């Protein structure tokens, strides 16, 4: 098995983590490829790592059987976005603050390498959503977490209209709306009151951002329904971003058709943790801090 390593070069001590990981992969008989954006020439010489192992990211996605992403949730989302096009599974190592999407911390390298070596891993397929920008000649948008439509630099609300399978749903004023996958339900969506959705659920969540109405609440829809969002504004543009990373500006009124993508994200799970453990330990979900025995 060939393991590709993608890492966030801005993280402190990331070179040390990559060097340690490479050493452990060698000891366990794995082939590996490393992003050429991460290790300096001096580090290459000091670690005695042959330059042949360092490649552009595109080569790593093509030639690796499994991708290890080292960084925070942002790094994991960026890695996952690229990996989907090559149908490659991704495992995250957290060097960020929360690391909700990561499978392991930097002190758990031995544990997950052993699981991979002895095939104690599960490849879980996560939903990806795609957005077709109606009337605009651009490639379809893809998102692991969410597609967000918002007012951008305009200080006032924009008008959001929603249609589902061609049927009019509602129109309301708000700062914007978040269209989230189950994976993205614990991201931006949860901060505006959206529901936590188990990643195995086949649904898409619509969460308004600061709606000017007490009656507008988050909505959960089956993923096989087609969602059309129309955003109208008195300003020159409305903003659309995917996973908070790929940002686009469109003149209003703007319409986008959102649906479940035919592609899926493949996430690697080991024996280290489970989804519900992550909810409790990283989001403190359901934890009564007065009960010291509850957090395990």
Secondary structure, DSSP 4 states (H G I P E B T S, - for coil): -EEEEEE-TTSTTHHHHHHHHHHHHHHTT-EEEEETTT--HHHHHHHT--GGGEE-HHHHHHH-SEEEEEESHHHHHHHHHHHHTTT-EEEEEE-SS--TT-SEEGGGHHHHHHHHHTT--EEEEEEEEEEEETT--SPPEEESSEEEEE-TT-SS-EEEEEEETTEEEEEEEESEEEEE-TGGGGTHHHHTTPPP--TTS-EEEEEEES-S-TT---EEEETTS-EEEEEE-SSS-EEEEETTTEEEEEPSSEEEEEEEEEEEEEEEE-SS--HHHHHHHHH-TT--TT-TTT--
